[in-house]
Every structure is written in C-alpha cells, then in structure tokens.
Amino acid sequence: MSSFVDDLEVVDETAVDSGPVYPLAQWLNGAPKLATAGGVAHTGGATRSVPVKYLADGVKPAPAWTKTTVTFANGKSEAVLASQTVALAVVRTRFRWRVQQNGVTTFLPRSGYVGGAGLRGSLQALCGVYGCAFPVVVTFTGRASQEFERLLPEFGNKVLEAAHRLGVDQAGQNGHKAPRLPRFAFYMKLVPGPHQKAGHGPAKGAEAIITPPVLHLPPEVTPAYLAAAYVGRERLVELQQRYHAAADWVKAWDQFPVGSHAATAPTRENGDGE
C-alpha cells in the first residue's frame, strides 16, 4: 500500500472542504430584571465577542469593548468581551432557519421556510469591527435578525447614496467618473433598542424580551459624518479581498442539510418570535 506522502502529486486542492474561519460574536438581548447589574446583561443590544480565554495575553480590548461575564441560556457563564455600541463594516451576510425538536437541531436554508414549523431565523454578518484588526462574524437570531436585515438597506439608502452623490460631485469637478462604494466602506453604528416583548420564549407560550439593534445615524448624513465613518483606504482594500474570499462561506448556508427537506420540516414546538 502506498503512503499518502507518495500520492501528494495527484491531490486536487480544489476538492478540499476548507474555507476561512472567523472569530464569532453574538447580538445579546438584555433582561430588564438585571437592571442592578447594569452593562450588556441589562441593556442588551450589544455583542459578545470571542471568549476572553482565546485572546492572547496582553491584548487590549478594542475601544468601547470591555471584559465581562455573560450567562447563557443553558446556565453556563463565560468571560467575554462585550460592548453596548458597535461599529460594523458589513462585508457579507448569510441566513438560515433553525428548529429544535426532541433535542435535535435542524438547519434549513432561507428557501426552506415552512409556515407553522417553529423555524427561527439566524443571520451571520462578516464584518470589519471598529478597533479590531481582524474580521468578526456577528450572529443575529430571531427578531434581531429581522431588524438587522431591515437596517442594511436603510443604511445603504442614507449613507451610501450620500457618499455617491458627494463622490459624483467631486469626481465631476476633476473630470472623472465616481464608482459606487461598497457597503463596507463605512462603519455602521448599532445601539441597543428598548426592551420589548416579541413572540415566544424558550418555553411554549412564554413571551421573550428582546433588545433589537437600532441604526444610529445623525439627522443629516454630512460630508463630515462620511469622513468619520469611512474605514480608510487600507481597510477598504482588505475588506474587498475578504468579500471575494468569503463567497463559499455564504454558499455553505444555501444548501439543504443531508436527509432534510423543506416539505418535511419539523412540526411547530415554539414560536418564531424572539
């Protein structure tokens, strides 16, 4: 029998199941009952980044990020970095449905939606985060995912259109044509919304409390605002490269899982709400 080392010359690297791996963050819903504790546990709408244990010794948190302890739904606590306000340069997004039945979690692509099946949306955004040298994938679930998807075109209509108009004016004066800028050319600032009830909680019939993301913009998108929100030439080039490199990352959520079909999605156990 030949050794794998002897057969390396016939290996087709394009057939290798691989792709970029990114640190993860999560949009966190705050709880009114934790007002005395303060911080993201109460206000929510913040993101929690990679656990502190995975950070190199001596690494300082990015601006507005602090070390804190978060307790998850399963009762476990972990030290993480968190921020009540985040500035994201959104490169790409992907979406899928999730449903849990009899302790088994099933995932379906966006096209696999079945009404009344208890499906809960999960959206991930590959982002450049202000103050972080590395890209981060931020996850939004339930109502937070709906709100985030609604905010993306709002950001584009207000910020990108203003930037394009300014670019057209300045380029025209120099006899050039202004290309449209990608969404990730500017940081999108998100803040936590007020506590509100939405759908059902983990237990059937229980209402969930959420703090959905809210887009923070000035009344008027001025040239001064655009200059402050711009990611800069070096990061723009970097994020453009990451946009192309993440194509397979997006496609990975567009496929039906093996042995699962939309027509036979699990029956409703809990609501779509939070």
C-alpha positions in Angstrom: 0.0 0.0 0.0 1.4 3.4 -1.0 1.9 6.2 1.6 -0.2 9.4 1.4 3.2 11.2 1.1 3.8 9.3 -2.2 0.5 10.4 -3.6 0.6 14.1 -2.9 1.3 14.8 -6.6 -2.2 13.7 -7.5 -4.1 15.7 -4.9 -6.6 18.3 -6.2 -6.6 21.0 -3.6 -9.8 22.5 -5.0 -11.6 19.3 -3.8 -10.6 20.0 -0.2 -13.5 21.1 2.0 -12.0 24.2 3.5 -12.6 27.9 3.9 -11.9 30.9 6.1 -12.7 30.6 9.8 -13.6 33.8 11.7 -14.0 34.7 15.3 -17.6 34.8 16.4 -19.7 37.4 18.2 -23.4 37.4 19.2 -26.1 40.1 19.4 -27.3 39.8 23.0 -30.8 40.5 24.2 -30.8 42.3 27.6 -33.0 41.5 30.6 -35.0 44.1 32.5 -34.6 42.2 35.7 -30.8 42.7 35.6 -31.0 46.5 35.9 -28.9 46.5 39.1 -26.2 44.5 37.3 -26.1 47.0 34.5 -24.0 46.6 31.4 -24.9 44.5 28.4 -26.7 42.0 30.6 -29.3 44.6 31.2 -29.3 46.9 28.2 -28.6 44.1 25.7 -28.3 45.0 22.0 -24.5 44.6 22.5 -22.3 41.9 21.0 -20.2 39.5 22.9 -17.0 38.6 21.2 -14.7 35.6 21.2 -14.3 34.3 24.8 -11.5 36.0 26.7 -9.7 32.7 27.1 -8.9 32.7 23.4 -7.3 36.1 23.4 -3.5 36.4 23.5 -2.0 37.5 26.8 -1.7 41.3 27.0 -4.1 42.0 24.1 -6.2 45.1 24.9 -9.9 45.2 24.0 -10.9 47.4 21.1 -12.4 50.8 22.0 -15.8 50.6 23.8 -15.2 46.9 24.4 -14.8 45.6 28.0 -14.3 42.3 29.7 -17.5 41.0 31.3 -19.2 37.7 32.3 -22.2 36.6 30.3 -24.6 33.8 31.4 -26.0 31.8 28.6 -29.5 30.2 28.2 -28.0 26.8 29.3 -26.9 28.4 32.6 -23.2 28.4 31.9 -21.2 31.6 32.3 -18.2 32.7 30.4 -15.8 35.7 30.4 -16.1 37.6 27.1 -15.6 41.0 25.6 -18.7 43.0 25.2 -19.9 46.4 24.0 -23.2 48.2 24.2 -22.4 50.1 21.0 -20.7 48.5 17.9 -19.5 49.9 14.6 -19.5 47.3 11.9 -18.3 47.4 8.3 -20.6 44.7 6.9 -18.9 42.7 4.2 -21.2 39.7 3.6 -24.2 38.1 5.2 -25.8 34.6 5.2 -29.1 33.3 6.6 -30.6 30.0 7.6 -33.6 28.7 9.6 -33.1 26.7 12.8 -35.6 24.5 14.6 -35.2 22.2 17.6 -37.3 19.1 18.2 -36.7 16.3 20.7 -33.3 17.7 21.4 -32.2 17.6 17.8 -31.4 20.9 16.0 -32.1 21.1 12.2 -31.0 23.8 9.9 -32.6 24.8 6.6 -31.7 27.4 4.0 -33.7 30.6 3.6 -35.7 28.9 0.7 -36.7 26.1 3.1 -39.1 28.1 5.1 -42.3 26.3 6.2 -45.0 28.3 8.0 -46.0 27.0 11.4 -42.9 24.8 11.7 -41.4 26.8 14.6 -38.5 28.0 12.4 -36.3 30.6 13.9 -34.0 32.8 11.8 -30.3 33.0 12.2 -28.3 35.6 10.3 -24.5 36.0 10.3 -22.7 39.1 9.2 -19.0 39.0 8.3 -17.7 42.4 9.4 -14.8 44.6 10.0 -15.2 45.8 13.6 -14.0 49.3 14.5 -10.9 48.9 16.7 -10.3 45.3 15.8 -7.5 44.3 13.4 -9.3 41.0 12.5 -12.7 40.3 10.9 -15.5 39.1 13.1 -18.7 37.2 12.3 -21.6 38.6 14.3 -24.7 36.4 14.7 -28.3 37.8 15.0 -31.1 35.4 15.8 -34.9 35.7 15.8 -36.3 39.2 15.7 -32.8 40.7 15.9 -32.0 39.0 12.5 -35.2 40.6 11.0 -34.3 44.0 12.3 -30.7 43.8 11.2 -31.7 42.9 7.6 -34.1 45.8 7.6 -31.4 48.2 8.7 -29.0 47.2 5.9 -30.9 48.8 3.1 -31.7 51.8 5.3 -28.0 52.3 5.8 -27.4 51.9 2.1 -30.1 54.4 1.1 -28.9 57.0 3.6 -25.2 56.6 3.8 -24.1 55.0 0.6 -26.3 57.3 -1.5 -25.0 60.4 0.2 -21.4 59.2 -0.3 -22.1 58.5 -4.0 -23.6 62.0 -4.6 -20.6 63.5 -2.9 -18.2 61.4 -5.0 -20.0 62.3 -8.2 -19.8 66.0 -7.4 -16.1 65.8 -6.6 -15.2 63.5 -9.4 -17.1 65.5 -11.9 -15.1 68.6 -11.0 -11.9 66.6 -11.8 -13.3 65.1 -15.0 -13.6 61.6 -13.5 -16.4 59.1 -13.0 -17.2 58.1 -9.4 -17.8 54.3 -8.8 -20.3 53.2 -6.2 -18.8 52.4 -2.9 -19.4 49.0 -1.3 -21.4 48.9 2.0 -18.3 48.0 4.0 -16.6 51.3 3.0 -18.3 52.8 6.0 -18.9 51.7 9.6 -22.5 51.1 10.5 -23.1 52.0 14.2 -25.6 49.9 16.1 -27.1 50.6 19.5 -29.5 48.6 21.6 -33.2 49.3 21.3 -35.5 49.4 24.3 -36.7 46.3 26.0 -39.8 44.9 24.2 -41.9 41.7 24.1 -41.7 39.5 21.0 -43.2 36.2 20.1 -42.4 33.3 22.4 -39.6 32.4 24.6 -37.9 29.0 25.1 -41.0 27.7 26.8 -44.2 27.3 24.8 -46.5 30.2 25.5 -43.8 32.4 27.2 -43.1 35.9 25.8 -39.5 36.8 25.1 -37.9 40.1 26.0 -35.6 41.4 23.3 -33.5 44.5 22.7 -33.2 44.6 18.8 -30.4 46.5 17.1 -31.1 50.1 16.1 -29.2 52.1 13.5 -27.5 55.2 15.0 -27.3 58.0 12.4 -27.3 61.8 12.6 -30.4 63.7 11.3 -28.3 64.6 8.2 -25.5 62.5 6.6 -23.0 65.2 6.1 -19.5 65.1 4.5 -18.0 65.3 8.0 -20.0 62.2 9.1 -18.9 60.3 6.0 -15.3 61.2 6.6 -15.6 59.9 10.2 -17.4 56.7 9.2 -15.1 55.8 6.3 -13.0 52.7 7.0 -9.9 54.1 5.2 -8.1 53.1 2.1 -6.1 50.2 3.7 -9.1 48.6 5.3 -11.2 49.1 2.2 -8.7 47.1 0.1 -8.6 44.4 2.8 -12.3 44.1 3.1 -12.7 44.0 -0.7 -10.4 41.0 -0.7 -12.4 39.4 2.2 -15.6 39.9 0.2 -14.3 37.7 -2.6 -12.7 35.2 -0.3 -16.0 34.6 1.6 -18.1 33.6 -1.4 -18.0 29.9 -0.3 -18.7 30.9 3.3 -22.0 32.4 2.1 -22.9 29.4 -0.1 -22.4 27.0 2.8 -25.8 28.1 4.2 -27.7 27.9 0.9 -27.8 24.1 0.8 -30.3 21.7 2.4 -28.7 19.5 5.0 -28.3 15.8 4.2 -31.6 13.9 4.7 -33.6 17.1 5.3 -36.2 18.6 3.0 -38.3 21.7 3.4 -41.5 19.8 2.9 -40.8 17.6 5.9 -39.6 20.2 8.3 -40.3 19.5 12.0 -43.6 20.5 13.4 -44.2 23.6 15.5 -42.9 23.4 19.0 -42.1 27.0 19.8 -42.8 30.4 18.2 -40.7 32.3 15.7 -40.7 35.4 17.8 -37.6 36.5 19.7 
